[in-house]
Amino acid sequence: MNICLFEIANNLMGHKGEIILPSCSSDEHSANKFNDFFVRIISTIRDDIDNHKSQISDAVVMIADIKFEGHPLTKLTQN
């Protein structure tokens, strides 16, 4: 399996050290295990988001829906 994939994942997770690759019977098996891991992580994050959404009251959601009544930004200037 391409070591760059593991380097990227480790950097994203804040691990800066020696790269130790898991042992697998083939590159395809290793790639499938890597994929399964991230699919589980993403599923967990989605479930947590859904659970958090269900705990937010309608009143809190409505606060974010207040119509903007200010002056729109038409240009940027540098002081």
PDB file of N, CA, C and O in Angstrom:
ATOM      1  N   MET A   1       0.844  -1.184   0.000  1.00  0.00           N
ATOM      2  CA  MET A   1       0.000   0.000   0.000  1.00  0.00           C
ATOM      3  C   MET A   1       0.879   1.234   0.000  1.00  0.00           C
ATOM      4  O   MET A   1       1.973   1.233   0.564  1.00  0.00           O
ATOM      5  N   ASN A   2       0.406   2.254  -0.618  1.00  0.00           N
ATOM      6  CA  ASN A   2       1.170   3.480  -0.734  1.00  0.00           C
ATOM      7  C   ASN A   2       1.329   4.136   0.633  1.00  0.00           C
ATOM      8  O   ASN A   2       0.340   4.424   1.308  1.00  0.00           O
ATOM      9  N   ILE A   3       2.555   4.367   1.033  1.00  0.00           N
ATOM     10  CA  ILE A   3       2.854   4.934   2.343  1.00  0.00           C
ATOM     11  C   ILE A   3       2.370   6.378   2.460  1.00  0.00           C
ATOM     12  O   ILE A   3       2.140   6.866   3.567  1.00  0.00           O
ATOM     13  N   CYS A   4       2.213   7.069   1.323  1.00  0.00           N
ATOM     14  CA  CYS A   4       1.745   8.464   1.347  1.00  0.00           C
ATOM     15  C   CYS A   4       0.363   8.580   1.971  1.00  0.00           C
ATOM     16  O   CYS A   4       0.076   9.557   2.663  1.00  0.00           O
ATOM     17  N   LEU A   5      -0.486   7.602   1.738  1.00  0.00           N
ATOM     18  CA  LEU A   5      -1.831   7.618   2.306  1.00  0.00           C
ATOM     19  C   LEU A   5      -1.771   7.633   3.831  1.00  0.00           C
ATOM     20  O   LEU A   5      -2.509   8.371   4.484  1.00  0.00           O
ATOM     21  N   PHE A   6      -0.887   6.813   4.386  1.00  0.00           N
ATOM     22  CA  PHE A   6      -0.737   6.783   5.828  1.00  0.00           C
ATOM     23  C   PHE A   6      -0.084   8.061   6.356  1.00  0.00           C
ATOM     24  O   PHE A   6      -0.428   8.527   7.443  1.00  0.00           O
ATOM     25  N   GLU A   7       0.849   8.628   5.600  1.00  0.00           N
ATOM     26  CA  GLU A   7       1.474   9.891   6.009  1.00  0.00           C
ATOM     27  C   GLU A   7       0.434  11.002   6.089  1.00  0.00           C
ATOM     28  O   GLU A   7       0.422  11.779   7.043  1.00  0.00           O
ATOM     29  N   ILE A   8      -0.431  11.074   5.096  1.00  0.00           N
ATOM     30  CA  ILE A   8      -1.478  12.099   5.084  1.00  0.00           C
ATOM     31  C   ILE A   8      -2.423  11.908   6.266  1.00  0.00           C
ATOM     32  O   ILE A   8      -2.746  12.867   6.967  1.00  0.00           O
ATOM     33  N   ALA A   9      -2.862  10.682   6.485  1.00  0.00           N
ATOM     34  CA  ALA A   9      -3.786  10.411   7.590  1.00  0.00           C
ATOM     35  C   ALA A   9      -3.134  10.737   8.930  1.00  0.00           C
ATOM     36  O   ALA A   9      -3.774  11.336   9.794  1.00  0.00           O
ATOM     37  N   ASN A  10      -1.889  10.358   9.112  1.00  0.00           N
ATOM     38  CA  ASN A  10      -1.205  10.658  10.366  1.00  0.00           C
ATOM     39  C   ASN A  10      -1.041  12.157  10.569  1.00  0.00           C
ATOM     40  O   ASN A  10      -1.212  12.650  11.683  1.00  0.00           O
ATOM     41  N   ASN A  11      -0.714  12.883   9.516  1.00  0.00           N
ATOM     42  CA  ASN A  11      -0.581  14.333   9.641  1.00  0.00           C
ATOM     43  C   ASN A  11      -1.915  14.973   9.992  1.00  0.00           C
ATOM     44  O   ASN A  11      -1.962  15.893  10.810  1.00  0.00           O
ATOM     45  N   LEU A  12      -3.004  14.499   9.384  1.00  0.00           N
ATOM     46  CA  LEU A  12      -4.328  15.041   9.688  1.00  0.00           C
ATOM     47  C   LEU A  12      -4.717  14.793  11.139  1.00  0.00           C
ATOM     48  O   LEU A  12      -5.421  15.602  11.743  1.00  0.00           O
ATOM     49  N   MET A  13      -4.257  13.673  11.702  1.00  0.00           N
ATOM     50  CA  MET A  13      -4.593  13.333  13.082  1.00  0.00           C
ATOM     51  C   MET A  13      -3.564  13.852  14.070  1.00  0.00           C
ATOM     52  O   MET A  13      -3.662  13.586  15.267  1.00  0.00           O
ATOM     53  N   GLY A  14      -2.567  14.599  13.573  1.00  0.00           N
ATOM     54  CA  GLY A  14      -1.598  15.213  14.463  1.00  0.00           C
ATOM     55  C   GLY A  14      -0.470  14.310  14.907  1.00  0.00           C
ATOM     56  O   GLY A  14       0.256  14.656  15.839  1.00  0.00           O
ATOM     57  N   HIS A  15      -0.302  13.172  14.275  1.00  0.00           N
ATOM     58  CA  HIS A  15       0.773  12.250  14.637  1.00  0.00           C
ATOM     59  C   HIS A  15       1.994  12.567  13.777  1.00  0.00           C
ATOM     60  O   HIS A  15       1.948  12.451  12.552  1.00  0.00           O
ATOM     61  N   LYS A  16       3.069  12.961  14.421  1.00  0.00           N
ATOM     62  CA  LYS A  16       4.297  13.296  13.695  1.00  0.00           C
ATOM     63  C   LYS A  16       5.412  12.391  14.187  1.00  0.00           C
ATOM     64  O   LYS A  16       6.130  12.751  15.120  1.00  0.00           O
ATOM     65  N   GLY A  17       5.564  11.277  13.607  1.00  0.00           N
ATOM     66  CA  GLY A  17       6.609  10.368  14.049  1.00  0.00           C
ATOM     67  C   GLY A  17       6.841   9.280  13.032  1.00  0.00           C
ATOM     68  O   GLY A  17       6.479   9.416  11.863  1.00  0.00           O
ATOM     69  N   GLU A  18       7.439   8.212  13.475  1.00  0.00           N
ATOM     70  CA  GLU A  18       7.713   7.084  12.601  1.00  0.00           C
ATOM     71  C   GLU A  18       6.406   6.455  12.147  1.00  0.00           C
ATOM     72  O   GLU A  18       5.480   6.263  12.935  1.00  0.00           O
ATOM     73  N   ILE A  19       6.353   6.146  10.887  1.00  0.00           N
ATOM     74  CA  ILE A  19       5.156   5.537  10.324  1.00  0.00           C
ATOM     75  C   ILE A  19       5.270   4.027  10.446  1.00  0.00           C
ATOM     76  O   ILE A  19       6.197   3.412   9.920  1.00  0.00           O
ATOM     77  N   ILE A  20       4.321   3.452  11.140  1.00  0.00           N
ATOM     78  CA  ILE A  20       4.278   2.000  11.301  1.00  0.00           C
ATOM     79  C   ILE A  20       3.044   1.509  10.575  1.00  0.00           C
ATOM     80  O   ILE A  20       1.914   1.769  10.988  1.00  0.00           O
ATOM     81  N   LEU A  21       3.278   0.798   9.489  1.00  0.00           N
ATOM     82  CA  LEU A  21       2.166   0.305   8.688  1.00  0.00           C
ATOM     83  C   LEU A  21       1.619  -0.983   9.280  1.00  0.00           C
ATOM     84  O   LEU A  21       2.378  -1.821   9.765  1.00  0.00           O
ATOM     85  N   PRO A  22       0.308  -1.139   9.240  1.00  0.00           N
ATOM     86  CA  PRO A  22      -0.279  -2.395   9.733  1.00  0.00           C
ATOM     87  C   PRO A  22       0.091  -3.541   8.792  1.00  0.00           C
ATOM     88  O   PRO A  22       0.275  -3.343   7.591  1.00  0.00           O
ATOM     89  N   SER A  23       0.194  -4.719   9.351  1.00  0.00           N
ATOM     90  CA  SER A  23       0.509  -5.874   8.513  1.00  0.00           C
ATOM     91  C   SER A  23      -0.770  -6.402   7.871  1.00  0.00           C
ATOM     92  O   SER A  23      -1.796  -6.553   8.533  1.00  0.00           O
ATOM     93  N   CYS A  24      -0.690  -6.679   6.579  1.00  0.00           N
ATOM     94  CA  CYS A  24      -1.828  -7.199   5.830  1.00  0.00           C
ATOM     95  C   CYS A  24      -1.321  -8.171   4.785  1.00  0.00           C
ATOM     96  O   CYS A  24      -0.148  -8.163   4.410  1.00  0.00           O
ATOM     97  N   SER A  25      -2.233  -9.003   4.328  1.00  0.00           N
ATOM     98  CA  SER A  25      -1.853 -10.023   3.353  1.00  0.00           C
ATOM     99  C   SER A  25      -1.635  -9.441   1.960  1.00  0.00           C
ATOM    100  O   SER A  25      -0.895 -10.015   1.161  1.00  0.00           O
ATOM    101  N   SER A  26      -2.274  -8.299   1.657  1.00  0.00           N
ATOM    102  CA  SER A  26      -2.110  -7.685   0.338  1.00  0.00           C
ATOM    103  C   SER A  26      -2.407  -6.197   0.425  1.00  0.00           C
ATOM    104  O   SER A  26      -2.993  -5.714   1.394  1.00  0.00           O
ATOM    105  N   ASP A  27      -1.986  -5.481  -0.618  1.00  0.00           N
ATOM    106  CA  ASP A  27      -2.281  -4.049  -0.683  1.00  0.00           C
ATOM    107  C   ASP A  27      -3.791  -3.806  -0.723  1.00  0.00           C
ATOM    108  O   ASP A  27      -4.289  -2.853  -0.124  1.00  0.00           O
ATOM    109  N   GLU A  28      -4.509  -4.669  -1.429  1.00  0.00           N
ATOM    110  CA  GLU A  28      -5.964  -4.516  -1.522  1.00  0.00           C
ATOM    111  C   GLU A  28      -6.611  -4.698  -0.154  1.00  0.00           C
ATOM    112  O   GLU A  28      -7.501  -3.933   0.216  1.00  0.00           O
ATOM    113  N   HIS A  29      -6.175  -5.697   0.593  1.00  0.00           N
ATOM    114  CA  HIS A  29      -6.715  -5.934   1.931  1.00  0.00           C
ATOM    115  C   HIS A  29      -6.411  -4.750   2.845  1.00  0.00           C
ATOM    116  O   HIS A  29      -7.261  -4.329   3.631  1.00  0.00           O
ATOM    117  N   SER A  30      -5.201  -4.218   2.738  1.00  0.00           N
ATOM    118  CA  SER A  30      -4.805  -3.061   3.541  1.00  0.00           C
ATOM    119  C   SER A  30      -5.666  -1.849   3.198  1.00  0.00           C
ATOM    120  O   SER A  30      -6.124  -1.135   4.090  1.00  0.00           O
ATOM    121  N   ALA A  31      -5.883  -1.620   1.902  1.00  0.00           N
ATOM    122  CA  ALA A  31      -6.711  -0.490   1.468  1.00  0.00           C
ATOM    123  C   ALA A  31      -8.144  -0.642   1.966  1.00  0.00           C
ATOM    124  O   ALA A  31      -8.764   0.339   2.378  1.00  0.00           O
ATOM    125  N   ASN A  32      -8.674  -1.864   1.933  1.00  0.00           N
ATOM    126  CA  ASN A  32     -10.037  -2.107   2.412  1.00  0.00           C
ATOM    127  C   ASN A  32     -10.146  -1.861   3.913  1.00  0.00           C
ATOM    128  O   ASN A  32     -11.138  -1.300   4.378  1.00  0.00           O
ATOM    129  N   LYS A  33      -9.132  -2.277   4.673  1.00  0.00           N
ATOM    130  CA  LYS A  33      -9.146  -2.027   6.123  1.00  0.00           C
ATOM    131  C   LYS A  33      -9.087  -0.527   6.403  1.00  0.00           C
ATOM    132  O   LYS A  33      -9.787  -0.027   7.284  1.00  0.00           O
ATOM    133  N   PHE A  34      -8.257   0.179   5.658  1.00  0.00           N
ATOM    134  CA  PHE A  34      -8.130   1.629   5.809  1.00  0.00           C
ATOM    135  C   PHE A  34      -9.475   2.293   5.502  1.00  0.00           C
ATOM    136  O   PHE A  34      -9.919   3.168   6.246  1.00  0.00           O
ATOM    137  N   ASN A  35     -10.117   1.882   4.416  1.00  0.00           N
ATOM    138  CA  ASN A  35     -11.417   2.414   4.034  1.00  0.00           C
ATOM    139  C   ASN A  35     -12.463   2.135   5.113  1.00  0.00           C
ATOM    140  O   ASN A  35     -13.210   3.032   5.504  1.00  0.00           O
ATOM    141  N   ASP A  36     -12.513   0.897   5.592  1.00  0.00           N
ATOM    142  CA  ASP A  36     -13.493   0.531   6.621  1.00  0.00           C
ATOM    143  C   ASP A  36     -13.334   1.387   7.872  1.00  0.00           C
ATOM    144  O   ASP A  36     -14.320   1.795   8.486  1.00  0.00           O
ATOM    145  N   PHE A  37     -12.079   1.655   8.245  1.00  0.00           N
ATOM    146  CA  PHE A  37     -11.813   2.486   9.423  1.00  0.00           C
ATOM    147  C   PHE A  37     -12.426   3.877   9.241  1.00  0.00           C
ATOM    148  O   PHE A  37     -13.134   4.364  10.123  1.00  0.00           O
ATOM    149  N   PHE A  38     -12.158   4.511   8.107  1.00  0.00           N
ATOM    150  CA  PHE A  38     -12.663   5.865   7.898  1.00  0.00           C
ATOM    151  C   PHE A  38     -14.169   5.898   7.683  1.00  0.00           C
ATOM    152  O   PHE A  38     -14.819   6.875   8.058  1.00  0.00           O
ATOM    153  N   VAL A  39     -14.729   4.872   7.099  1.00  0.00           N
ATOM    154  CA  VAL A  39     -16.191   4.801   6.964  1.00  0.00           C
ATOM    155  C   VAL A  39     -16.832   4.746   8.345  1.00  0.00           C
ATOM    156  O   VAL A  39     -17.846   5.402   8.586  1.00  0.00           O
ATOM    157  N   ARG A  40     -16.240   3.959   9.263  1.00  0.00           N
ATOM    158  CA  ARG A  40     -16.767   3.893  10.643  1.00  0.00           C
ATOM    159  C   ARG A  40     -16.635   5.244  11.337  1.00  0.00           C
ATOM    160  O   ARG A  40     -17.551   5.670  12.041  1.00  0.00           O
ATOM    161  N   ILE A  41     -15.502   5.924  11.147  1.00  0.00           N
ATOM    162  CA  ILE A  41     -15.300   7.239  11.772  1.00  0.00           C
ATOM    163  C   ILE A  41     -16.340   8.233  11.254  1.00  0.00           C
ATOM    164  O   ILE A  41     -16.959   8.951  12.040  1.00  0.00           O
ATOM    165  N   ILE A  42     -16.530   8.275   9.951  1.00  0.00           N
ATOM    166  CA  ILE A  42     -17.498   9.206   9.360  1.00  0.00           C
ATOM    167  C   ILE A  42     -18.913   8.873   9.815  1.00  0.00           C
ATOM    168  O   ILE A  42     -19.700   9.780  10.085  1.00  0.00           O
ATOM    169  N   SER A  43     -19.241   7.615   9.902  1.00  0.00           N
ATOM    170  CA  SER A  43     -20.558   7.200  10.385  1.00  0.00           C
ATOM    171  C   SER A  43     -20.778   7.654  11.824  1.00  0.00           C
ATOM    172  O   SER A  43     -21.857   8.132  12.175  1.00  0.00           O
ATOM    173  N   THR A  44     -19.750   7.500  12.653  1.00  0.00           N
ATOM    174  CA  THR A  44     -19.834   7.939  14.048  1.00  0.00           C
ATOM    175  C   THR A  44     -20.045   9.443  14.133  1.00  0.00           C
ATOM    176  O   THR A  44     -20.860   9.915  14.926  1.00  0.00           O
ATOM    177  N   ILE A  45     -19.311  10.198  13.319  1.00  0.00           N
ATOM    178  CA  ILE A  45     -19.455  11.663  13.316  1.00  0.00           C
ATOM    179  C   ILE A  45     -20.863  12.049  12.875  1.00  0.00           C
ATOM    180  O   ILE A  45     -21.484  12.925  13.476  1.00  0.00           O
ATOM    181  N   ARG A  46     -21.367  11.399  11.829  1.00  0.00           N
ATOM    182  CA  ARG A  46     -22.730  11.707  11.360  1.00  0.00           C
ATOM    183  C   ARG A  46     -23.766  11.400  12.435  1.00  0.00           C
ATOM    184  O   ARG A  46     -24.695  12.180  12.649  1.00  0.00           O
ATOM    185  N   ASP A  47     -23.607  10.266  13.109  1.00  0.00           N
ATOM    186  CA  ASP A  47     -24.541   9.914  14.181  1.00  0.00           C
ATOM    187  C   ASP A  47     -24.496  10.941  15.304  1.00  0.00           C
ATOM    188  O   ASP A  47     -25.534  11.323  15.844  1.00  0.00           O
ATOM    189  N   ASP A  48     -23.288  11.389  15.657  1.00  0.00           N
ATOM    190  CA  ASP A  48     -23.155  12.405  16.707  1.00  0.00           C
ATOM    191  C   ASP A  48     -23.816  13.715  16.294  1.00  0.00           C
ATOM    192  O   ASP A  48     -24.460  14.374  17.110  1.00  0.00           O
ATOM    193  N   ILE A  49     -23.656  14.091  15.026  1.00  0.00           N
ATOM    194  CA  ILE A  49     -24.298  15.320  14.538  1.00  0.00           C
ATOM    195  C   ILE A  49     -25.811  15.175  14.594  1.00  0.00           C
ATOM    196  O   ILE A  49     -26.505  16.084  15.048  1.00  0.00           O
ATOM    197  N   ASP A  50     -26.329  14.031  14.133  1.00  0.00           N
ATOM    198  CA  ASP A  50     -27.778  13.808  14.174  1.00  0.00           C
ATOM    199  C   ASP A  50     -28.304  13.839  15.605  1.00  0.00           C
ATOM    200  O   ASP A  50     -29.357  14.421  15.863  1.00  0.00           O
ATOM    201  N   ASN A  51     -27.578  13.218  16.542  1.00  0.00           N
ATOM    202  CA  ASN A  51     -27.998  13.228  17.938  1.00  0.00           C
ATOM    203  C   ASN A  51     -27.974  14.642  18.499  1.00  0.00           C
ATOM    204  O   ASN A  51     -28.857  15.026  19.266  1.00  0.00           O
ATOM    205  N   HIS A  52     -26.970  15.410  18.120  1.00  0.00           N
ATOM    206  CA  HIS A  52     -26.867  16.797  18.602  1.00  0.00           C
ATOM    207  C   HIS A  52     -28.012  17.643  18.041  1.00  0.00           C
ATOM    208  O   HIS A  52     -28.601  18.455  18.754  1.00  0.00           O
ATOM    209  N   LYS A  53     -28.323  17.443  16.750  1.00  0.00           N
ATOM    210  CA  LYS A  53     -29.422  18.188  16.132  1.00  0.00           C
ATOM    211  C   LYS A  53     -30.737  17.907  16.835  1.00  0.00           C
ATOM    212  O   LYS A  53     -31.541  18.819  17.028  1.00  0.00           O
ATOM    213  N   SER A  54     -30.968  16.669  17.216  1.00  0.00           N
ATOM    214  CA  SER A  54     -32.234  16.318  17.844  1.00  0.00           C
ATOM    215  C   SER A  54     -32.359  16.915  19.242  1.00  0.00           C
ATOM    216  O   SER A  54     -33.463  16.997  19.781  1.00  0.00           O
ATOM    217  N   GLN A  55     -31.249  17.330  19.833  1.00  0.00           N
ATOM    218  CA  GLN A  55     -31.275  17.912  21.171  1.00  0.00           C
ATOM    219  C   GLN A  55     -31.455  19.430  21.142  1.00  0.00           C
ATOM    220  O   GLN A  55     -31.717  20.041  22.178  1.00  0.00           O
ATOM    221  N   ILE A  56     -31.319  20.037  19.972  1.00  0.00           N
ATOM    222  CA  ILE A  56     -31.460  21.491  19.853  1.00  0.00           C
ATOM    223  C   ILE A  56     -32.943  21.825  19.770  1.00  0.00           C
ATOM    224  O   ILE A  56     -33.685  21.226  18.991  1.00  0.00           O
ATOM    225  N   SER A  57     -33.358  22.773  20.569  1.00  0.00           N
ATOM    226  CA  SER A  57     -34.772  23.153  20.546  1.00  0.00           C
ATOM    227  C   SER A  57     -35.076  23.995  19.311  1.00  0.00           C
ATOM    228  O   SER A  57     -34.176  24.567  18.696  1.00  0.00           O
ATOM    229  N   ASP A  58     -36.357  24.060  18.959  1.00  0.00           N
ATOM    230  CA  ASP A  58     -36.775  24.861  17.813  1.00  0.00           C
ATOM    231  C   ASP A  58     -36.460  26.334  18.026  1.00  0.00           C
ATOM    232  O   ASP A  58     -36.174  27.045  17.062  1.00  0.00           O
ATOM    233  N   ALA A  59     -36.504  26.807  19.268  1.00  0.00           N
ATOM    234  CA  ALA A  59     -36.234  28.214  19.555  1.00  0.00           C
ATOM    235  C   ALA A  59     -34.795  28.567  19.201  1.00  0.00           C
ATOM    236  O   ALA A  59     -34.542  29.647  18.667  1.00  0.00           O
ATOM    237  N   VAL A  60     -33.857  27.683  19.487  1.00  0.00           N
ATOM    238  CA  VAL A  60     -32.451  27.952  19.174  1.00  0.00           C
ATOM    239  C   VAL A  60     -32.251  28.001  17.667  1.00  0.00           C
ATOM    240  O   VAL A  60     -31.504  28.841  17.166  1.00  0.00           O
ATOM    241  N   VAL A  61     -32.902  27.123  16.954  1.00  0.00           N
ATOM    242  CA  VAL A  61     -32.791  27.119  15.500  1.00  0.00           C
ATOM    243  C   VAL A  61     -33.374  28.408  14.938  1.00  0.00           C
ATOM    244  O   VAL A  61     -32.817  28.980  14.001  1.00  0.00           O
ATOM    245  N   MET A  62     -34.469  28.866  15.488  1.00  0.00           N
ATOM    246  CA  MET A  62     -35.113  30.090  15.005  1.00  0.00           C
ATOM    247  C   MET A  62     -34.228  31.317  15.193  1.00  0.00           C
ATOM    248  O   MET A  62     -34.291  32.240  14.381  1.00  0.00           O
ATOM    249  N   ILE A  63     -33.411  31.354  16.233  1.00  0.00           N
ATOM    250  CA  ILE A  63     -32.536  32.508  16.462  1.00  0.00           C
ATOM    251  C   ILE A  63     -31.614  32.700  15.266  1.00  0.00           C
ATOM    252  O   ILE A  63     -31.353  33.835  14.870  1.00  0.00           O
ATOM    253  N   ALA A  64     -31.123  31.627  14.691  1.00  0.00           N
ATOM    254  CA  ALA A  64     -30.223  31.722  13.549  1.00  0.00           C
ATOM    255  C   ALA A  64     -30.952  32.155  12.285  1.00  0.00           C
ATOM    256  O   ALA A  64     -30.312  32.544  11.308  1.00  0.00           O
ATOM    257  N   ASP A  65     -32.263  32.094  12.288  1.00  0.00           N
ATOM    258  CA  ASP A  65     -33.036  32.436  11.101  1.00  0.00           C
ATOM    259  C   ASP A  65     -33.536  33.883  11.098  1.00  0.00           C
ATOM    260  O   ASP A  65     -34.402  34.228  10.294  1.00  0.00           O
ATOM    261  N   ILE A  66     -33.013  34.725  11.972  1.00  0.00           N
ATOM    262  CA  ILE A  66     -33.426  36.131  12.019  1.00  0.00           C
ATOM    263  C   ILE A  66     -32.949  36.820  10.744  1.00  0.00           C
ATOM    264  O   ILE A  66     -31.794  36.665  10.348  1.00  0.00           O
ATOM    265  N   LYS A  67     -33.833  37.580  10.101  1.00  0.00           N
ATOM    266  CA  LYS A  67     -33.508  38.247   8.859  1.00  0.00           C
ATOM    267  C   LYS A  67     -32.494  39.362   9.095  1.00  0.00           C
ATOM    268  O   LYS A  67     -32.634  40.156  10.026  1.00  0.00           O
ATOM    269  N   PHE A  68     -31.473  39.414   8.242  1.00  0.00           N
ATOM    270  CA  PHE A  68     -30.474  40.478   8.298  1.00  0.00           C
ATOM    271  C   PHE A  68     -31.107  41.768   7.822  1.00  0.00           C
ATOM    272  O   PHE A  68     -31.679  41.821   6.734  1.00  0.00           O
ATOM    273  N   GLU A  69     -31.004  42.825   8.647  1.00  0.00           N
ATOM    274  CA  GLU A  69     -31.604  44.107   8.289  1.00  0.00           C
ATOM    275  C   GLU A  69     -30.573  45.219   8.272  1.00  0.00           C
ATOM    276  O   GLU A  69     -30.923  46.396   8.367  1.00  0.00           O
ATOM    277  N   GLY A  70     -29.303  44.855   8.151  1.00  0.00           N
ATOM    278  CA  GLY A  70     -28.238  45.847   8.094  1.00  0.00           C
ATOM    279  C   GLY A  70     -27.978  46.311   6.681  1.00  0.00           C
ATOM    280  O   GLY A  70     -28.778  46.058   5.780  1.00  0.00           O
ATOM    281  N   HIS A  71     -26.868  46.984   6.484  1.00  0.00           N
ATOM    282  CA  HIS A  71     -26.476  47.450   5.156  1.00  0.00           C
ATOM    283  C   HIS A  71     -25.550  46.429   4.511  1.00  0.00           C
ATOM    284  O   HIS A  71     -24.566  46.018   5.126  1.00  0.00           O
ATOM    285  N   PRO A  72     -25.844  46.016   3.294  1.00  0.00           N
ATOM    286  CA  PRO A  72     -24.996  45.014   2.657  1.00  0.00           C
ATOM    287  C   PRO A  72     -23.602  45.574   2.351  1.00  0.00           C
ATOM    288  O   PRO A  72     -23.452  46.760   2.060  1.00  0.00           O
ATOM    289  N   LEU A  73     -22.622  44.737   2.419  1.00  0.00           N
ATOM    290  CA  LEU A  73     -21.244  45.097   2.118  1.00  0.00           C
ATOM    291  C   LEU A  73     -21.106  45.189   0.601  1.00  0.00           C
ATOM    292  O   LEU A  73     -21.393  44.229  -0.114  1.00  0.00           O
ATOM    293  N   THR A  74     -20.664  46.350   0.115  1.00  0.00           N
ATOM    294  CA  THR A  74     -20.539  46.524  -1.332  1.00  0.00           C
ATOM    295  C   THR A  74     -19.091  46.623  -1.801  1.00  0.00           C
ATOM    296  O   THR A  74     -18.804  46.363  -2.969  1.00  0.00           O
ATOM    297  N   LYS A  75     -18.174  46.994  -0.906  1.00  0.00           N
ATOM    298  CA  LYS A  75     -16.765  47.053  -1.277  1.00  0.00           C
ATOM    299  C   LYS A  75     -15.901  46.972  -0.035  1.00  0.00           C
ATOM    300  O   LYS A  75     -16.348  47.274   1.072  1.00  0.00           O
ATOM    301  N   LEU A  76     -14.659  46.562  -0.231  1.00  0.00           N
ATOM    302  CA  LEU A  76     -13.694  46.508   0.855  1.00  0.00           C
ATOM    303  C   LEU A  76     -12.654  47.584   0.632  1.00  0.00           C
ATOM    304  O   LEU A  76     -12.211  47.816  -0.493  1.00  0.00           O
ATOM    305  N   THR A  77     -12.268  48.236   1.713  1.00  0.00           N
ATOM    306  CA  THR A  77     -11.191  49.250   1.604  1.00  0.00           C
ATOM    307  C   THR A  77     -10.131  48.924   2.635  1.00  0.00           C
ATOM    308  O   THR A  77     -10.409  48.334   3.679  1.00  0.00           O
ATOM    309  N   GLN A  78      -8.927  49.317   2.322  1.00  0.00           N
ATOM    310  CA  GLN A  78      -7.819  49.063   3.233  1.00  0.00           C
ATOM    311  C   GLN A  78      -7.403  50.395   3.845  1.00  0.00           C
ATOM    312  O   GLN A  78      -7.171  51.373   3.134  1.00  0.00           O
ATOM    313  N   ASN A  79      -7.313  50.420   5.170  1.00  0.00           N
ATOM    314  CA  ASN A  79      -6.925  51.651   5.873  1.00  0.00           C
ATOM    315  C   ASN A  79      -5.435  51.811   5.888  1.00  0.00           C
ATOM    316  O   ASN A  79      -4.925  52.789   6.435  1.00  0.00           O
TER     317      ASN A  79
END
